[in-house]
């Protein structure tokens, strides 16, 4: 069947390297020791305190009321648009039905001379 082709990235040097690098089995662990990894003679920083996870969105009571009112407004506008489209389709269908009945009665009337 069809085999996917891996795109390649031609470098200006003429070397061609694939965009997808093969995964290795070794994982890199972060340096958690107090000795600096660079070997420089400076004082290491203290470990950072874990941060408390806060909710992504914080709503005040006024913000919550505004969000609810905005959502209700959007629902009302979309509902009005959908109802008006349904009404337009119903009116069009009724007018086509009336035209069909009138044309049928005109074509089936025996009093018309041809």
ZIBELJO-V863756 format. One record per backbone hydrogen bond with DSSP energy under -0.5 kcal/mol. NH is the residue of the N-H (numbers start at 0). CO is the residue of the C=O. If there is no record, write none. Layout:
# ZIBELJO-V863756
NH_CO ; NH_CO
This chain:
# ZIBELJO-V863756
6_4 ; 8_16 ; 9_7 ; 10_14 ; 13_10 ; 16_8 ; 16_14 ; 18_6 ; 20_18 ; 28_26 ; 31_29 ; 38_35 ; 41_39 ; 53_51 ; 58_56 ; 63_59 ; 64_60 ; 65_61 ; 66_62 ; 67_63 ; 68_64 ; 69_65 ; 70_66 ; 71_67 ; 72_68 ; 73_69 ; 74_70 ; 75_71 ; 76_72 ; 77_73 ; 78_74 ; 79_75 ; 80_76 ; 81_77 ; 82_78 ; 83_79 ; 84_80 ; 85_81 ; 86_82 ; 87_83 ; 88_84 ; 89_85 ; 90_86 ; 91_87 ; 92_88 ; 93_89 ; 94_90 ; 95_91 ; 96_92 ; 97_93 ; 98_94 ; 99_95 ; 100_96 ; 101_97 ; 102_98 ; 103_99 ; 104_100 ; 105_101 ; 106_102 ; 107_103 ; 108_104 ; 111_108
